[in-house]
């Protein structure tokens, strides 16, 4: 459970919403420390296709997800860390042990 601004947010609920977006291959949601809110809802996304933070935010706004449950930060990663049996390792994301997806380069 993520507590942000005094509200309880289930990471699974947010992940379920984001996983319905066609460009999202995998997603993990955690609470990262924030001086104002205590924790801020952060989505770590492995892209299956091109998608931006704004598009994902619009997807969450258009769903039945409450405003306070929407991710405030998006991090695009190469892989979502998992155990050998496939269990999501949220603690590694909180600890900063992930590889950010490189910025896209345009070729002309």
C-alpha positions in Angstrom: 0.0 0.0 0.0 1.2 3.5 -0.9 0.3 6.3 1.4 0.4 9.6 -0.5 -1.0 12.8 1.0 -2.9 10.8 3.6 -4.6 8.6 1.0 -4.1 4.9 0.6 -3.3 3.8 -3.0 -3.2 0.2 -4.1 -0.3 -0.3 -6.5 -2.1 -3.3 -8.1 -5.1 -1.0 -9.0 -2.9 1.5 -10.8 -0.9 -1.3 -12.5 -4.2 -2.8 -13.8 -5.2 0.5 -15.3 -1.9 1.2 -17.0 -1.5 -2.4 -18.2 -4.7 -1.9 -20.3 -2.9 0.7 -22.5 -1.8 -1.0 -25.7 1.7 0.5 -25.7 2.6 -0.8 -22.2 4.4 -4.1 -22.2 4.9 -4.3 -18.4 4.3 -1.9 -15.5 5.2 -1.7 -11.8 3.9 0.9 -9.4 5.6 2.0 -6.2 5.7 4.9 -3.8 8.9 6.9 -3.8 9.7 9.3 -1.0 8.5 12.9 -1.5 9.0 15.8 1.0 5.5 17.2 0.5 3.3 14.1 0.0 5.2 11.5 2.0 5.3 9.2 -1.0 4.5 9.9 -4.6 2.9 7.3 -6.8 5.5 6.3 -9.5 4.9 4.0 -12.4 7.9 2.1 -13.9 6.9 1.3 -17.5 8.4 -1.1 -20.0 7.2 0.1 -23.3 5.8 -2.3 -25.9 5.4 0.6 -28.4 6.0 4.3 -28.4 4.1 6.1 -25.7 4.7 9.3 -23.7 4.1 10.3 -20.1 1.3 12.6 -21.3 -0.5 9.7 -23.1 -0.3 7.5 -20.1 -1.6 10.2 -17.9 -4.5 10.9 -20.2 -5.2 7.1 -20.2 -5.4 7.2 -16.4 -7.6 10.3 -16.4 -10.0 8.7 -18.9 -10.3 5.5 -16.8 -12.2 5.2 -13.6 -9.0 5.7 -11.6 -9.3 8.4 -8.9 -7.2 11.5 -9.3 -5.1 10.9 -6.2 -4.3 7.4 -7.5 -2.8 8.6 -10.8 1.0 8.3 -11.0 2.7 11.6 -10.6 6.0 10.3 -12.1 6.7 7.9 -14.9 10.0 6.1 -15.4 10.6 4.2 -18.6 12.8 1.2 -18.0 14.4 -1.6 -20.0 13.1 -4.3 -17.7 10.9 -4.6 -14.7 13.0 -6.4 -12.0 11.7 -9.8 -11.1 12.8 -12.8 -9.0 13.8 -16.1 -10.7 10.2 -17.3 -10.4 8.8 -14.2 -12.0 7.6 -12.2 -8.9 7.8 -8.5 -9.2 10.6 -7.0 -7.0 9.3 -3.6 -6.0 12.0 -3.1 -3.4 14.6 -2.9 -6.2 12.7 -0.1 -7.8 12.4 1.8 -4.6 16.2 1.3 -4.0 16.9 2.7 -7.5 18.2 -0.6 -8.9 16.8 -0.4 -12.4 18.1 0.6 -15.9 16.4 3.6 -17.5 15.4 3.2 -21.1 17.8 5.3 -23.3 16.4 8.5 -24.8 15.2 7.9 -28.4 17.4 9.1 -31.1 16.0 10.3 -34.4 17.7 9.4 -37.7 17.1 11.4 -40.8 
